Structures are given as C-alpha cells and as structure tokens.
Amino acid sequence: MSTAGLQSYGVFHWGVLGLCILWLWLKRADILPWMQEARLSLPFIVAGSALVALSFFLTRFDNLFVFPVLMGWLGFFTIFFGRAAMVPSALLAIYGFSLVFPIIMVEWFGEPSVVPVTKTVSIITAMLGLPIEFEGAAIQYTSLTGDVISRIITPDCAGYQTIGVFIALFSLMMLDIRLPLKKAWWVFLLGLTGTWLQNIIRVVVSVAAGYYWGSGAIDTMHSNISYVIFPLWYALFAFIYLWQAGWRRAPREV
C-alpha cells in the first residue's frame, strides 16, 4: 500500500492494531484454557453469528478497512470457543474505537472544533513574531521565499485521529498495568490535554515551516511531523503513567 493510502486510513491505527495483537499474544496462556474447555452454547452462537453478519455490513465502509475482516473472524471464534472470545472482543473494540472516534467527532463537532484550534494557533504564531493573517479558518501569508501561502484549517486539523489513538492506547495500558481510579482520571485528562496540545504544535510547526521555506515545506511538514511529535509525546506520557502506577523493574538476582 502507498504512503498516501496508509495515511488515508491513519498510520497510527495500524500501531494500535499491532499493540492489540501483541497484547493478545502475551495473554495466550490465559485464553488457551478457556478454548480447551469450550462447548457450543446458544448465547455464544447467537452473538458470534451477529458479529459475522455485522462484518458483512461493515465491508461497505472503506475507511474501516481490515476491521470487518477481524470482526468476522471474531464471530467464528466466538461461536466455537465461547467465553475465550472475551479478551479478543475487548481488544477489537479498542481498535475499532480508534477508527470510529475521529469519524464521529468530525461529523458531530467538525466546524465548531476549528475555532479553538485557529485561535490557539493565531496566538502562538503572534507570540513567535510570524506575520500570519487569519480570517476565520483561513490562513494567508507570504513566505520568506516569496510564496503566497493560503490554507484552511479544517476539522481534521482538530486532532481527533490522534486523540482517538491516545484513548485506545490508554485503554490498553489500563488493561495491562491498571491505575487506581483516584489517579486514572487526572492522568487521563493530562494525557488528553497533552494530545490536543501536541496537535496544536503540529499545526504551528507546519505554518512556521511554510513561512521559512515555502509552500512545499508546509505540505511536507503537515503530512509527516505528527509521526515525530505524537510518539515523543506518548513516550513522555507513558513514563508519567508508569511512574504513577508504581511500576518498577524487578531487581536483578545476583
């Protein structure tokens, strides 16, 4: 698949899927006994059949891509292995959330969500001394290379894709190393805020790149900078999360 194709479906979603598969592999010892004890049961047959039927319906939506295939396999797994499908179901739900969340949010809050992004970007670029003109969601300026650059901040610039991925990754971490609820809520809000701010940084860096190096730079930076900023941010967040969870490396035996 081309880079454009990967980006159209969301590269980070593949990361979520990969982590779900890895987590499933690590939990195989817990799932195998349930598979060995499984017996055909009417409730699981009905639930699995419903998943298979729903997977055929979802194939009409190209932006879901591999999700219907995975759902179909989960349906058959549920029919034959019953409660052993609980862990794969939770993981598929997490992956599905990362796909569906940005679609729903853009549909419901698309245009209103552009306003805070535009205002925040305008404040930061003004603080940096960049002569950027804002008119509604439109940005226009002349770069140092002489290019007249005009862009529109769209609902996709609100960062719903990375927010959905963050929530999915946070859910995976809570499944593995659980935080106490009194800590989980503020750690989650901290992560949510940081994810939104890293998206603002992405937009600001893209605009600044266009100002200093021309129209080609803004497009290149806009397409690729998130693959640097988001992983760096999430690495910092993961450190904070593990620190709050009291996670420590086991001492090495002498």
N, C-alpha and C positions, 0 to 999 in steps of 0.2 A: 504494500500500500504506500502511496506517496505521502510526503510530509504534509501536504495540504489536506489529504484525506484523513490522516491521523489527527490533525488539528481541528478538522470539522467535527469530529466525534469527541475530541478532548483527550489530549495525551495523558493528562493526569488521571483520567478514569481508568486507563489501562494499568496505571500504577496501583490504583485501588483494587482492581481485579486481581493483579498479581499478588498483592498482600493477602487478599481473601483466600486465594488458592494456597499460598504458603501457610496461612493460619490453619486451613483445613488439613493440610498435610501434617502439621505439627500435632493436631488433635486426633489423628487417625487411630491412636491407641484407645481413645475414649469412645470412638464411633464404632469400631470393629465389634466389640461385644454386643452392641445393640443390633448390628447387622446379623450376627450369628444367631441371636435369639428371635429374630423377626418372624412373624407369621402374618399371613394375609388377613387383613382386618377391614371391614366395610368402611369405617370412617376414613382410614388412610387411602383406601381405593378411591373413594369419592373425592378426597382432597387432591390426590395425585392426578386423577382424571381431569379435574378442574384446572390444574396447572398446565397440563398438556394442551387442553382446549384453549386456554388463555394464551399460551405461547404461539399458537397458530394465528390468533387475532393480532398479537403484537408485531408479527412479522411485517405488517403494513407500514410500520413506523421505522423509516430508515435510520433515524437518529438514535434508536435503541440498539441497533446493530446486533451484537452477539447475545444480548440479554434474553431474547426469546428462545434461542437455542439452549442456553443454560437452564432456562425455566422448564423447557420440555424435558431435558434430562433429569432435572429435579423431580418433575412429576412422575416419571417412571421409577425413579429411585424411591419416592415416597410410597408408591403402590406396593413395591416388593419388600421394602425394608422399614416401613412404618416410622417409629419414633427416631430411628437413626438419621432421619432427614431433618431433624430439628436444627442441628448445627449448620448444615449446608443452607437451610432455609434462611437462617439469620444472616449468614454471610451474603447470600444472594440479595436479600432485602437491603443490606448496607450498600452493595454495589449498585443496585437499582436506584437507590436514593440519590447517589452521586450523579446518576444520569438524568433523573427526572426533576430534581430540585431546581436546576437553572432554567429548565423549560417552563416550569410552573411559575417561578418568580418573575421571569421576564414577561410572561403572559399577564400576571396579576399586577405587578408593580413596575413594569418596564419604564414608562415615561417618567413617573414621579421619582424613581430612583436615580435618574440622570441629574436632577437638580443638586443634591448634596455632593455628588462627585464633581460636577462642574464648579461649584462654589469653592470646594476644598482645593481643587487643582488651581483655580484662579488665585487664591490666597497664597499658596505655596510658590507659584511662579512669580507672583509680585514680590514676595519676600526674597526670592533669588535674583530679582532685578531683570527678569526676562520680559521684553516688550511684547507680551501676548495680548491680543484683543479677544474678548469674549462677548458674544451676543447670543444669549440663550444657551443652547447646547453647542453652538458653533464656535470654533477656534480659528483665528486667522492671524498670520504674522509673516514677516519677511525674514528668511534665514540669513546668516552671515555669508552664505554662498550666493545670495541673490534670489533664491527660490521663494515664490509666494506660496505659502502653505495654507491650505484651508481644510479643516477636518471637522467632523461632527462627533460629539460624544454620544454614543448610543447606549441603550440598556445593557448590551453585552459588556460595556466598559464598567458596569457596576460591580463586576467581580463575582457574580453568582456561581460561576463554574468552580472557582477555587474555594468559595465558601461551602458549596456542596461537598467538594472533596475533603475539605477540612472536617466537616461534621462526620463524614464517613470514616476518616482516619481516627478521629476522636472516639467514635463508637468502637472501632477495632481495638483501640488501646484500652478502653473500658472493659471490653470482653476479656482481655489478657491480664492487665495489671490494673485492678479496679481502684479508683479513688474513693475515699469516704464522701458521702453526699455533701457534707458541710464544706468540703474542698472542691468537689467536682463542679459545682455551679459557677464559682468565681473563676476557676481555671478555664472552664468552657467559655465564659464571657470574655476573659482575657484573650483566649485564642481567636474567638470570633472577631473581636475588635482589631487584633493584630492582622488577621487575614484581610479585613476590609482596608486597613491602612497600607498593607503591602501592595494592594491593588492600586491605591492612590499613588504610591511611589512609582509603580509601573507606568501609569499614565504620565506622571510628571517627567520621569526619565525619558519617555518616548518623545514628549513635546520638546524637552531640552535638547535631545539628540537631533531633532529636526531643525532647531534653531541654530545649532553649531555646525551641523554637517549636511543639511539639506533634506529634501523631501524623501530621498531614498532611505536615509537614516531613520526617519520616523517610522516608516513602514517596517523596516527590518527589526528595529528595536521593539516595536509594538508586538510583532509576531513571536519574538524569541526571549525577551527579557524576563517573562514570567517563569521560564524554565530555570532561571538562576535565582530570582528573588524568592519565589514561593518555597523551593526546597531549603534555602538558607533560613527562611523564617520558620518553617516547620521543624527544622533541626533544633533551633533555639527553643521552640515551644515544647518539643519532645523532652528536651533537657529539663525544662521547668516542670513538666508533667511528672517525669520520673522522680525528680527531686521531691515534689510534693507527695508522691506515692511512697516515699521512703525506700525507693528501690536502691539496692546496693549489690555490687558484685560480690559473689560468695568468696570468702577468704581462701587463698590457695593453701593446700596442705603441704607441710614441709616433710 
